[in-house]
Amino acid sequence: MSLEVVDTIVIGAGQAGLAMSEHLTSAGIPHVVLERHRIAERWRTARWDSLVANGPAWHDRFPGLTFQTHPDAFPGKEEIADYFVAYAKKIAAPVRCGVEVTAVQRNEGRLGFRVETSQGTLEANNVVAAIGPFQIPTIPQVVPQDIGVVQIHSSDYRNPEQLPRGAVLVVGAGSSGSQIADELLRSDRKVYLSVGPHERPPRSYRGYDFCWWLGVLGKWDNEARVRGTEHVTISVSGARGGYTVDFRKLAADGMMLVGSTEAFEAGNVTFASDLAKNVAMGDASLFTLLDEADEYVRRNGLALPEEPEARRLLPDPDCLMNPQRELNLKTAGVNTIIWATGFSSDYSWLKVKAFDEAGKPEHQRGVSSEPGVYFVGLPWQSRRGSAFIWGVWHDAKYIADRISTRRRYLEHHVVKSEKVDPRKATGGP
Ligand SMILES: Cc1cc2nc3c(=O)[nH]c(=O)nc-3n(C[C@H](O)[C@H](O)[C@H](O)COP(=O)(O)OP(=O)(O)OC[C@H]3O[C@@H](n4cnc5c(N)ncnc54)[C@H](O)[C@@H]3O)c2cc1C
């Protein structure tokens, strides 16, 4: 039986795979996009019910299509998924849904890759892994599963009604943890929020959203940090029209802030002594951005209204000044722990030399150490914006360009070995 041969196979039809498809089409590169579920599946089934985009509609989008909503609004998760379905249609992306890639291997003794899928085997010259940075929910092994407390990851949280009655410990105060904790508090739950290191930008300042400030200050383009130190959680929210995440405000509303979750013994969860330090780090990141924004306004002579109240902090709550280091779950009535502790990756199916010893992609701006294998959508792939909707589109453009160049080198080989008239061949790389 003959194998289907495609020049380039893109794996995953989230935003990364669709951006890739658009740029491959523009470069005239034949390709297919293989998606095991549906287009933008994670926005439909791996997010909580009330989730909205962290950035406004004018910002969190691809250049080629606007959202149907007001540009300053924060689209809901279904709207975002619908947006990507519409986008796929607009660019006529050759997506095949319901096809899971189970193994990719380099061909022996000849060019190309063998791509095993749930629907049969294909061959490709190039493979792009666009499977997303947030694949496997990570729950640190701190609290045993058998202590009679429901433990879920933030990706399995849907709404307050889903949880058993009683208090909730939310671990992690990035965008997911802080938003989920806020929603639970508003539904009259007692909430303990374990706050780790984070950055805390203002939602808006002097009339402009922080996404705009990061753009004009060039911060989305900050280049990759030292490997392994890339990830600092950002606490930001578009919920209820968007607000600045303020841990002192949450405490004033009744939330109990605690430090990083450390250990569990005899019914007690213990917390590190880092709460004040972590909150101070978040405050410092806020003030740094306000200072840089003020400097930008001054240097460029912009007439933006001053906003001194953005610098005002509420008084330190008692839980911040005298942090609780131990929580007896039973006494506190905690029946649920939500781990908003991030994700890891699984590339076990990609059986090529594109990984370092720790199993992390080895790449430069998504071009891997295995010629013909590419990544798109990695956090900090080329810059801070890489894993986000607007950033991945630019990284995908670069990858399409690299694939195009590689194709020209390979074509040149064909031309020479088959003695084709070189004047009829395509241009140089
Ligand atoms: C809670 C949360 C909120 C976020 N909010 C925002 C936001 O507001 N704005 C923003 O810009 N970013 C946001 N992000 C970050 C990022 O935009 C999303 O995570 C986005 O889903 C990443 O897109 P992606 O295409 O890289 O990956 P994904 O959306 O995860 O898509 C990857 C696709 O690959 C498929 N796949 C995986 N393995 C295989 C396989 N072996 N074979 C076939 N298919 C496979 C999956 O089914 C999936 O559909 C958020 C992330 C999270 C977790």
The ligand as an SDF file (V2000), in Angstrom:
LIG
                    3D

 53 58  0  0  0  0  0  0  0  0999 V2000
   -5.9590   28.9960   31.4680 C   0  0  0  0  0  0  0  0  0  0  0  0
   -5.2230   29.6230   30.3130 C   0  0  0  0  0  0  0  0  0  0  0  0
   -5.6060   30.8690   29.8390 C   0  0  0  0  0  0  0  0  0  0  0  0
   -4.9320   31.4590   28.7680 C   0  0  0  0  0  0  0  0  0  0  0  0
   -5.3420   32.6880   28.3360 N   0  0  0  0  0  0  0  0  0  0  0  0
   -4.6860   33.2800   27.3200 C   0  0  0  0  0  0  0  0  0  0  0  0
   -5.1030   34.5500   26.8200 C   0  0  0  0  0  0  0  0  0  0  0  0
   -6.0480   35.1270   27.3170 O   0  0  0  0  0  0  0  0  0  0  0  0
   -4.4200   35.1190   25.7910 N   0  0  0  0  0  0  0  0  0  0  0  0
   -3.3580   34.4740   25.2040 C   0  0  0  0  0  0  0  0  0  0  0  0
   -2.7820   35.0200   24.2590 O   0  0  0  0  0  0  0  0  0  0  0  0
   -2.9550   33.2790   25.6540 N   0  0  0  0  0  0  0  0  0  0  0  0
   -3.5790   32.6650   26.6920 C   0  0  0  0  0  0  0  0  0  0  0  0
   -3.1680   31.4390   27.1210 N   0  0  0  0  0  0  0  0  0  0  0  0
   -1.9310   30.8710   26.5520 C   0  0  0  0  0  0  0  0  0  0  0  0
   -2.1110   30.2250   25.1580 C   0  0  0  0  0  0  0  0  0  0  0  0
   -2.6330   31.1840   24.2850 O   0  0  0  0  0  0  0  0  0  0  0  0
   -3.0400   29.0130   25.1780 C   0  0  0  0  0  0  0  0  0  0  0  0
   -2.5350   28.0620   26.0680 O   0  0  0  0  0  0  0  0  0  0  0  0
   -3.2030   28.3600   23.7920 C   0  0  0  0  0  0  0  0  0  0  0  0
   -4.1530   27.3280   23.9030 O   0  0  0  0  0  0  0  0  0  0  0  0
   -1.9050   27.7730   23.2390 C   0  0  0  0  0  0  0  0  0  0  0  0
   -2.1350   27.4530   21.8810 O   0  0  0  0  0  0  0  0  0  0  0  0
   -1.3140   26.3360   21.1040 P   0  0  0  0  0  0  0  0  0  0  0  0
   -1.8590   26.2170   19.7480 O   0  0  0  0  0  0  0  0  0  0  0  0
    0.1350   26.5820   21.2670 O   0  0  0  0  0  0  0  0  0  0  0  0
   -1.6500   25.0230   21.9470 O   0  0  0  0  0  0  0  0  0  0  0  0
   -3.0630   24.3050   22.1880 P   0  0  0  0  0  0  0  0  0  0  0  0
   -4.1880   25.2560   22.2030 O   0  0  0  0  0  0  0  0  0  0  0  0
   -2.8420   23.4650   23.4030 O   0  0  0  0  0  0  0  0  0  0  0  0
   -3.2320   23.4080   20.8790 O   0  0  0  0  0  0  0  0  0  0  0  0
   -2.4530   22.2570   20.6580 C   0  0  0  0  0  0  0  0  0  0  0  0
   -3.3250   21.2550   19.9360 C   0  0  0  0  0  0  0  0  0  0  0  0
   -2.5200   20.1300   19.6400 O   0  0  0  0  0  0  0  0  0  0  0  0
   -3.3130   18.9640   19.7240 C   0  0  0  0  0  0  0  0  0  0  0  0
   -2.4150   17.8110   19.9150 N   0  0  0  0  0  0  0  0  0  0  0  0
   -1.5640   17.5940   20.9520 C   0  0  0  0  0  0  0  0  0  0  0  0
   -0.9010   16.4440   20.7710 N   0  0  0  0  0  0  0  0  0  0  0  0
   -1.3200   15.9110   19.5900 C   0  0  0  0  0  0  0  0  0  0  0  0
   -0.9900   14.7320   18.8610 C   0  0  0  0  0  0  0  0  0  0  0  0
   -0.0700   13.8640   19.3020 N   0  0  0  0  0  0  0  0  0  0  0  0
   -1.6250   14.5150   17.6800 N   0  0  0  0  0  0  0  0  0  0  0  0
   -2.5450   15.3960   17.2020 C   0  0  0  0  0  0  0  0  0  0  0  0
   -2.8890   16.5340   17.8740 N   0  0  0  0  0  0  0  0  0  0  0  0
   -2.2850   16.7910   19.0460 C   0  0  0  0  0  0  0  0  0  0  0  0
   -4.2110   19.2500   20.9290 C   0  0  0  0  0  0  0  0  0  0  0  0
   -5.4020   18.4750   20.8760 O   0  0  0  0  0  0  0  0  0  0  0  0
   -4.4890   20.7390   20.7730 C   0  0  0  0  0  0  0  0  0  0  0  0
   -5.6930   21.0250   20.1140 O   0  0  0  0  0  0  0  0  0  0  0  0
   -3.8350   30.8010   28.1710 C   0  0  0  0  0  0  0  0  0  0  0  0
   -3.4350   29.5480   28.6540 C   0  0  0  0  0  0  0  0  0  0  0  0
   -4.1240   28.9500   29.7090 C   0  0  0  0  0  0  0  0  0  0  0  0
   -3.6750   27.5960   30.2160 C   0  0  0  0  0  0  0  0  0  0  0  0
  1  2  1  0
  2  3  1  0
  2 52  2  0
  3  4  2  0
  4  5  1  0
  4 50  1  0
  5  6  2  0
  6  7  1  0
  6 13  1  0
  7  8  2  0
  7  9  1  0
  9 10  1  0
 10 11  2  0
 10 12  1  0
 12 13  2  0
 13 14  1  0
 14 15  1  0
 14 50  1  0
 15 16  1  0
 16 17  1  0
 16 18  1  0
 18 19  1  0
 18 20  1  0
 20 21  1  0
 20 22  1  0
 22 23  1  0
 23 24  1  0
 24 25  2  0
 24 26  1  0
 24 27  1  0
 27 28  1  0
 28 29  2  0
 28 30  1  0
 28 31  1  0
 31 32  1  0
 32 33  1  0
 33 34  1  0
 33 48  1  0
 34 35  1  0
 35 36  1  0
 35 46  1  0
 36 37  1  0
 36 45  1  0
 37 38  2  0
 38 39  1  0
 39 40  1  0
 39 45  2  0
 40 41  1  0
 40 42  2  0
 42 43  1  0
 43 44  2  0
 44 45  1  0
 46 47  1  0
 46 48  1  0
 48 49  1  0
 50 51  2  0
 51 52  1  0
 52 53  1  0
M  END
$$$$
